Amino acid sequence: MNNIYTIALVVGLVSLLSNPSFLLFDWLSSSIDFYETNVDTPNPDRGMFNQIRVDNSLRFVLPASDIKNSRVYFVLDRFIGQPIPEEELKYFSQSLNVVAHAGQRLVVRFIYDYPSADLVSSGLTLRRARTASPEMMSTHIRQLAEVLRRHSKAVFAVESGLIGFWGEQHGDTPDKQTHRGVAAVVAQWRAELKATNILVLARYPSALREYVRRNPEVLSQQPLVGYWNDCLGAYDDENMNSREVTVISGETCSLPPRSDYSCVNMTTYFKAIQLNLLHAGFFTPTIERWAAEGCLEDLRRHLGYRYVIREVKLTSDGTKLALRIDNVGWGQSRISRPLYLVANGRRILKVADLMDFAPDSTNRIQINLGMSWDWRSEVLSLETDDKVQFSNTTGNLLHVPGPAH
């Protein structure tokens, strides 16, 4: 897949698509050699994630880690019958503020019933999940979403949760454990978060199928809907047959597989569903198997987006710039990410949106830099508002002053 952008840095950012003279200059290669790094590039909203559990509070601290993404379970069983106290909402706001300033990103899930080990060993057949009434769930969503809207830079996705054991939207009472009940929770999260880029995820395709077909705009309008999958590749994994909505995040589990959990099968699956995020610590035997079979590091590198600068050229008069950027990841950015050209630390102009770079795509950008000064003497680089790093040995650099190769 190829995308071509042409951009002019003049009054009004005039397009040069109709100007054939753009291509009539001698092109000089950048002073930098562009090689892809052979290691993972930690970035927001893609790759492996850590996980923590917080019981009956909204105050939390993430452990120190090189991984930028975390999933936080909030177990709120003491609030089943009442609104969440304002003090807890204040703690939530403060904690999210710390996350945002640290450049980290969260996937959050709110849970009423985290079953005991004894109940799990019984097969969850001794009782139904203990959760709030639909009316109280609605109150809690409204309260929590108000805080999330103020700190949307800290949160990538909300796993719509609430219903069922672990908030996994199974095993609840008949008044809530319906496709319509789950769809109502998803729809309210979307309505409350409509001014943000926070994704809203459901657990099972069957719960969203009718909702999506009645509201097809949810596939293209923010906040987007998606799935999380806590048993990737298991014998009952509905996502292996459903491609209507994207699987955003997930983990493996101890259930028997549909086929097997080998590198060959699972990497093929992850690539097919364009998986963005995978739990780094569970299910341990499967992750250890991938390490033993030799695919774990390749999997880490290719989850979600992975941008590589392949080529940078300036015209001989220094006024025009051509870039080639490949997305070699299995997925892509699920939110809008304007990409800016930076000269000597000064942001100059937007040159593309990384959301437009599809998996396995080649993207060519042509830019008119103008005649104001000699750009060949400038240090040129790329940046986004949330500091996405390119997977080059030279990082986000495009050009440094020096003799052309």
C-alpha positions in Angstrom: 0.0 0.0 0.0 1.3 3.4 -1.0 0.3 6.9 0.3 1.6 10.1 -1.3 1.4 13.5 0.4 2.4 16.8 -1.1 2.7 19.8 1.2 3.7 23.4 0.7 5.0 25.7 3.4 3.7 29.0 2.1 0.8 31.2 3.1 -2.2 28.9 3.5 -0.1 25.8 3.1 -0.9 25.6 -0.7 -1.0 22.1 -2.2 1.6 21.4 -4.9 -0.1 18.4 -6.4 -0.7 20.4 -9.5 2.8 21.8 -9.7 5.0 19.6 -11.9 8.1 21.8 -11.2 8.2 20.2 -7.8 10.1 17.2 -9.3 12.4 19.2 -11.6 15.3 19.6 -9.1 18.4 17.5 -8.5 17.8 15.5 -5.3 20.5 15.0 -2.7 20.3 12.2 -0.1 20.2 13.2 3.5 23.4 13.1 5.5 21.9 10.3 7.6 21.9 6.6 6.7 18.5 5.1 7.6 18.5 1.6 9.2 15.7 -0.1 11.1 16.6 -1.1 14.6 16.2 -4.8 15.5 14.6 -4.2 18.9 11.2 -3.1 20.1 10.4 0.6 20.2 8.3 1.4 23.3 5.4 3.6 22.2 2.0 4.6 23.4 -1.0 2.4 22.5 1.0 -0.5 21.0 3.2 -3.4 22.1 3.2 -5.2 25.5 1.3 -3.9 28.5 1.7 -4.4 32.3 -1.3 -4.9 34.5 -2.2 -3.9 38.1 -5.3 -4.4 40.2 -6.7 -1.8 42.6 -9.3 -2.8 45.1 -12.1 -0.4 46.2 -10.2 2.7 45.4 -9.5 4.9 42.4 -6.1 5.9 43.7 -3.2 4.0 42.1 0.5 4.2 41.2 2.1 2.5 38.2 5.3 0.5 38.9 8.4 1.7 37.2 8.8 0.1 33.8 10.2 0.7 30.3 6.8 -0.4 29.0 4.7 2.6 28.2 1.3 0.9 28.5 -0.6 -0.5 31.4 -4.0 -2.0 32.0 -5.6 -1.1 35.4 -8.4 -3.2 36.9 -10.5 -1.2 39.4 -12.5 -3.6 41.6 -15.3 -1.4 43.0 -17.5 -3.9 44.8 -18.2 -1.6 47.8 -19.8 0.9 45.4 -22.3 -1.6 44.0 -25.3 0.1 45.7 -24.1 3.7 45.8 -22.5 6.5 43.7 -18.7 6.7 43.8 -17.7 9.2 46.5 -16.3 12.5 45.3 -13.1 11.9 47.3 -12.4 8.8 45.2 -13.1 10.6 42.0 -10.6 13.2 43.1 -8.0 10.5 43.8 -8.7 9.1 40.3 -8.1 12.5 38.7 -4.8 13.0 40.6 -3.5 9.6 39.6 -4.4 10.1 35.9 -2.6 13.4 36.0 0.6 11.7 37.1 0.2 9.1 34.4 -0.2 11.8 31.7 2.9 13.7 32.9 5.0 10.5 32.8 4.1 9.9 29.2 2.4 6.6 30.0 -0.9 5.3 28.6 -3.7 3.2 30.2 -6.4 0.8 29.3 -8.9 0.8 32.2 -11.6 -1.6 33.3 -14.1 -1.2 36.1 -15.2 -4.4 37.9 -17.8 -5.2 40.6 -17.2 -8.9 41.0 -13.7 -10.4 41.1 -14.4 -14.0 42.0 -12.4 -15.9 44.6 -10.1 -18.8 43.7 -12.6 -21.3 45.2 -15.4 -20.0 43.0 -13.2 -20.1 39.9 -12.2 -23.7 40.6 -15.9 -24.6 40.8 -16.3 -23.4 37.3 -18.3 -20.2 38.2 -21.4 -22.3 38.6 -22.2 -21.7 42.2 -23.7 -18.2 41.7 -24.3 -15.4 39.2 -22.0 -12.4 39.2 -22.8 -9.7 41.8 -22.9 -6.4 40.0 -24.7 -3.1 40.3 -28.2 -2.5 38.9 -28.3 -1.1 35.3 -29.3 2.3 36.8 -26.3 2.4 39.2 -24.0 1.2 36.4 -25.2 4.2 34.4 -24.5 6.5 37.3 -21.0 5.1 37.7 -20.2 5.4 34.0 -21.3 9.1 34.1 -19.1 9.8 37.1 -16.0 8.0 35.8 -16.3 9.4 32.3 -16.4 12.9 33.6 -12.9 12.3 35.1 -11.6 10.4 32.0 -12.6 13.3 29.7 -10.4 15.7 31.7 -7.4 13.3 31.5 -7.9 11.8 28.1 -4.2 12.0 27.3 -3.6 9.4 29.9 -6.1 6.8 28.7 -6.1 5.0 25.4 -9.1 2.7 25.9 -11.9 1.8 28.3 -12.8 -1.9 28.4 -16.5 -1.4 28.9 -16.6 -4.0 31.7 -19.0 -3.7 34.7 -21.2 -6.7 33.6 -20.2 -10.2 34.8 -17.3 -11.8 36.6 -14.1 -9.7 36.2 -16.2 -7.2 34.2 -15.7 -9.7 31.3 -19.4 -9.5 30.4 -20.3 -13.1 31.1 -22.0 -14.9 34.0 -24.3 -12.0 35.1 -28.0 -12.1 36.0 -30.5 -12.3 33.1 -31.5 -8.6 33.3 -27.9 -7.6 32.5 -26.4 -10.6 30.7 -27.9 -9.9 27.3 -26.5 -8.6 24.1 -28.7 -5.5 24.5 -27.4 -5.0 28.1 -23.8 -5.1 27.0 -24.5 -2.9 24.0 -26.2 -0.3 26.3 -23.0 -0.1 28.5 -20.8 0.3 25.4 -23.2 3.0 24.0 -23.2 5.0 27.2 -19.4 4.9 27.4 -19.3 6.2 23.8 -21.8 8.9 24.5 -20.0 10.1 27.6 -16.6 10.0 25.9 -17.6 11.5 22.6 -15.3 14.5 22.9 -12.2 12.3 23.3 -10.1 9.8 21.4 -10.6 7.2 24.1 -11.6 3.9 22.5 -14.5 1.8 24.0 -14.0 -1.9 23.9 -16.4 -4.8 24.4 -15.5 -8.4 25.3 -17.4 -10.5 22.8 -18.4 -10.0 19.1 -21.9 -11.3 19.7 -22.6 -8.5 22.2 -21.8 -5.8 19.7 -22.9 -7.3 16.4 -26.5 -5.9 16.4 -25.3 -2.6 17.9 -22.8 -2.0 15.1 -25.2 -3.0 12.4 -27.8 -0.5 13.7 -25.1 2.1 14.2 -22.5 1.6 11.4 -21.0 5.0 12.1 -19.3 3.6 15.2 -16.7 2.0 12.9 -15.5 5.3 11.7 -16.4 7.9 14.3 -14.6 8.7 17.6 -14.7 7.3 20.1 -14.2 4.1 18.1 -15.4 0.7 19.2 -13.3 -2.4 19.4 -12.8 -5.6 21.3 -10.6 -6.8 24.1 -9.9 -10.5 24.2 -8.8 -12.2 27.4 -8.4 -15.6 25.8 -6.7 -15.1 22.4 -6.7 -18.3 20.4 -8.8 -20.3 22.9 -11.3 -23.0 21.7 -14.2 -20.5 22.2 -12.4 -17.4 20.8 -15.2 -15.7 18.8 -12.7 -13.1 17.4 -11.1 -15.8 15.3 -14.2 -15.7 13.0 -15.3 -12.1 13.4 -13.6 -9.2 11.6 -16.4 -6.6 11.7 -14.7 -4.8 14.6 -11.0 -4.7 15.4 -9.4 -6.6 18.3 -7.4 -3.9 20.1 -5.9 -5.6 23.2 -5.8 -9.0 24.8 -4.0 -11.8 26.6 -3.6 -15.5 26.3 -5.1 -17.9 29.0 -5.1 -21.4 30.4 -8.1 -22.6 28.3 -7.5 -25.3 25.7 -6.6 -23.7 22.3 -8.7 -24.0 19.1 -5.7 -25.3 17.3 -2.5 -24.6 19.4 -0.7 -21.7 20.9 2.4 -22.1 18.7 4.4 -19.2 17.3 3.2 -20.0 13.8 -0.5 -20.0 14.7 -0.6 -17.1 17.1 1.6 -14.7 15.1 -0.6 -15.4 12.0 -3.6 -14.6 14.1 -2.2 -11.4 15.7 -1.3 -10.1 12.2 -4.7 -11.0 10.8 -6.5 -9.0 13.6 -4.0 -6.2 13.6 -3.5 -6.6 17.4 -2.2 -3.5 19.1 -1.6 -4.5 22.8 -0.8 -7.8 24.5 -0.5 -8.5 28.2 3.2 -9.0 29.0 2.8 -11.3 32.0 -0.1 -13.7 31.2 -0.5 -16.5 30.4 3.1 -17.3 31.5 3.4 -20.8 29.9 2.3 -19.5 26.5 4.7 -16.5 26.7 7.5 -18.8 27.7 6.6 -21.1 24.8 7.0 -18.2 22.4 10.4 -17.4 23.8 11.5 -21.0 23.4 10.2 -21.2 19.8 11.9 -17.9 19.0 9.1 -15.5 18.0 8.6 -13.5 21.2 10.8 -10.6 20.2 9.5 -10.5 16.7 6.0 -10.4 18.2 6.9 -7.5 20.5 8.3 -5.5 17.6 5.3 -5.8 15.3 2.3 -5.4 17.6 0.4 -2.3 16.5 2.2 0.3 14.5 6.0 0.4 13.8 7.2 3.3 11.7 10.5 3.2 9.9 12.1 6.1 7.9 13.5 4.6 4.7 14.6 7.6 2.7 15.0 11.4 3.0 16.0 13.6 0.1 16.5 17.4 -0.2 16.5 19.2 -3.5 19.8 20.7 -4.6 18.6 24.3 -3.7 17.4 23.1 -0.3 13.8 24.2 -0.7 12.1 20.8 -1.1 12.0 17.7 1.0 10.9 14.1 0.1 10.3 11.4 2.7 9.5 7.7 2.6 8.1 6.2 5.8 7.0 2.6 6.1 4.6 1.2 8.7 6.0 -2.4 9.1 3.8 -3.1 12.1 0.8 -5.5 12.1 -1.5 -2.7 13.1 -1.8 1.1 12.9 -2.5 4.1 15.1 -6.2 3.9 16.2 -6.3 7.6 17.0 -5.3 10.7 15.0 -1.6 11.5 15.4 -0.5 14.6 13.5 3.1 14.3 12.4 5.2 17.5 12.4 8.4 18.5 10.7 10.8 20.1 13.2 13.8 22.2 12.3 16.5 22.9 15.0 13.9 22.2 17.7 11.2 24.4 16.1 8.0 22.8 14.9 7.5 23.9 11.3 4.4 22.3 9.9 2.2 19.2 9.9 3.3 16.8 7.2 0.9 13.8 7.7 -1.3 12.0 10.1 0.1 8.6 11.3 -3.4 7.3 11.6 -3.5 7.2 7.8 -0.4 4.8 7.6 -2.0 1.4 7.2 -0.2 -1.9 8.2 2.5 -2.9 5.8 2.3 0.4 3.9 4.8 2.6 2.1 4.1 6.3 2.6 5.7 9.0 0.5 5.6 12.6 1.5 6.8 15.6 -0.6 7.2 19.0 1.1 7.9 22.5 -0.2 10.0 24.1 2.4 10.1 27.6 0.9 13.0 29.9 0.2 13.4 31.7 3.5 16.7 30.1 4.5 19.1 27.3 3.7 17.3 24.2 5.1 20.4 22.1 4.5 22.1 23.8 7.4 19.2 22.8 9.8 18.8 19.7 11.9 15.5 18.2 10.7 13.4 15.7 12.6 9.8 14.4 13.1 7.6 14.5 16.2 4.1 13.9 17.4 2.3 15.5 20.4 2.7 12.2 22.4 6.4 11.6 21.4 6.0 8.6 19.1 9.5 7.2 18.4 10.4 5.9 14.9 12.1 2.5 14.8 15.3 3.7 13.2 18.8 3.4 14.7 18.9 7.2 14.4 15.4 7.7 15.9 13.3 10.5 14.5 16.2 12.4 12.8 15.8 13.3 9.1 18.9 15.4 8.4 21.9 16.9 10.1 24.1 19.5 8.5 27.0 18.0 6.7 28.1 16.7 3.2 25.5 14.9 1.3 26.1 11.2 0.5 
